[in-house]
Amino acid sequence: MAIVSSAQAGMHAAPRATILQLRTPGLNARELEREAVRLVSSSPLPVLISSRCDIALAAGAAGVNLPERDIGIEFARGLIRHGLIGRSVHSVDAARRAEIEGADYVIFGPVWGSSSHSDVAPVGVEALSRVAAGLRIPVLAIGGVTEERIAACHAAGAAGYAAIRLFQ
């Protein structure tokens, strides 16, 4: 499983990605809704919306990915009954909580340093391995994933990876 995040990577990622995540923190709700509808209607891949259950529902998206400090997964599940609900996490404990709360998957990292996650210290491949071994749901690596590091993600037990720059 490979998730590409952000509208900028968009359709160029289609040959390599298996899911697209629309993550555009600079857009207001109306702009995000327009972009979500456009992307969902034109993408050959399932589309997840970052953080906004309401917009995921309105656009007919495949689900939502929730940041670690966002609404509870149980609450999101009450809104999005048949879609994917994932959680982006930065610690082993947060990953376990996400699984207990009912997440379908977690995005864990940043595994390596990354400009899009510069406010969070890299967790490293060892932590990725602990999370992947400790959960029954898929764990995706994020943060500094490059072509050369994909094999390390899989060797650590990750089901896949999420990236922005890799797909641009």
Residue pairs with C-beta under 8 A, 6 or more apart in sequence:
1 18
1 19
1 105
1 138
1 140
1 159
1 160
2 16
2 17
2 18
2 19
2 160
2 161
2 162
2 163
3 17
3 18
3 19
3 20
3 21
3 48
3 65
3 107
3 140
3 160
3 161
3 162
3 163
4 13
4 16
4 17
4 19
4 20
4 21
4 162
4 163
4 164
4 166
4 167
5 21
5 23
5 50
5 142
5 162
5 163
5 164
6 21
6 22
6 23
6 24
6 164
7 22
7 23
7 24
7 35
7 39
8 164
8 168
9 20
9 164
9 167
9 168
10 20
10 39
11 42
11 43
12 167
12 168
13 20
13 167
13 168
14 43
14 44
14 45
16 167
17 45
17 167
18 45
18 46
18 160
19 45
19 46
19 47
19 48
19 62
20 39
20 43
20 45
20 46
20 47
20 48
21 47
21 48
21 49
21 50
21 65
21 162
22 32
22 35
22 36
22 39
22 47
22 48
22 49
22 50
22 61
23 50
23 65
24 31
24 32
24 35
24 50
25 50
27 35
29 52
29 55
32 49
32 52
32 55
33 55
33 58
33 59
36 47
36 49
36 55
36 56
36 58
36 59
36 61
37 58
37 59
37 60
39 47
39 59
40 47
40 59
40 60
40 61
46 61
46 62
46 63
46 84
47 59
47 61
47 62
48 56
48 61
48 62
48 63
48 64
48 65
48 84
48 86
49 55
49 56
49 59
49 61
49 63
49 64
49 65
50 64
50 65
50 67
51 64
51 65
51 66
51 67
51 70
52 64
53 64
53 71
53 76
53 79
53 80
54 79
55 61
56 63
56 64
56 80
56 83
57 79
57 80
61 83
62 83
62 84
63 80
63 83
63 84
63 85
63 86
63 104
64 76
64 80
64 83
64 84
64 85
64 86
65 85
65 86
65 87
65 88
65 107
66 73
66 76
66 85
66 86
66 87
66 88
67 87
67 88
68 87
68 88
68 89
68 90
68 94
70 87
72 101
73 85
73 87
73 98
73 101
73 102
73 103
74 101
74 102
76 85
77 85
77 102
84 104
84 105
85 102
85 103
85 104
86 103
86 104
86 105
86 106
86 107
87 94
87 95
87 98
87 101
87 103
87 105
87 106
87 107
88 106
88 107
88 108
88 142
89 95
89 97
89 98
89 106
89 107
89 108
90 108
90 109
90 110
90 120
90 123
91 123
92 127
92 130
92 131
92 134
95 106
95 108
95 131
95 134
95 135
95 139
96 134
96 135
98 106
98 137
99 106
99 135
99 136
99 137
103 137
104 137
104 138
105 137
105 138
105 139
105 140
105 159
106 131
106 135
106 137
106 138
106 139
106 140
107 140
107 141
107 142
107 162
108 123
108 127
108 128
108 131
108 132
108 139
108 140
108 141
108 142
108 158
109 117
109 122
109 123
109 128
109 141
109 142
109 143
109 144
110 117
110 120
110 122
110 123
110 142
110 143
110 144
111 122
111 123
111 124
111 125
111 127
111 128
111 141
111 142
111 143
111 144
111 145
111 149
111 153
112 122
112 124
112 143
112 144
112 145
112 149
113 122
113 143
113 144
114 122
114 142
114 143
114 144
115 165
116 143
116 164
116 165
117 142
117 143
120 143
122 143
122 144
123 143
125 152
125 153
125 156
126 156
128 139
128 141
128 153
128 156
128 157
128 158
129 156
129 157
131 139
132 139
132 156
132 157
132 158
132 159
133 157
138 159
138 160
139 157
139 158
139 159
140 158
140 159
140 160
140 161
140 162
141 153
141 156
141 158
141 160
141 161
141 162
142 161
142 162
142 163
145 153
145 161
145 162
145 163
145 166
146 166
147 166
150 161
153 160
153 161
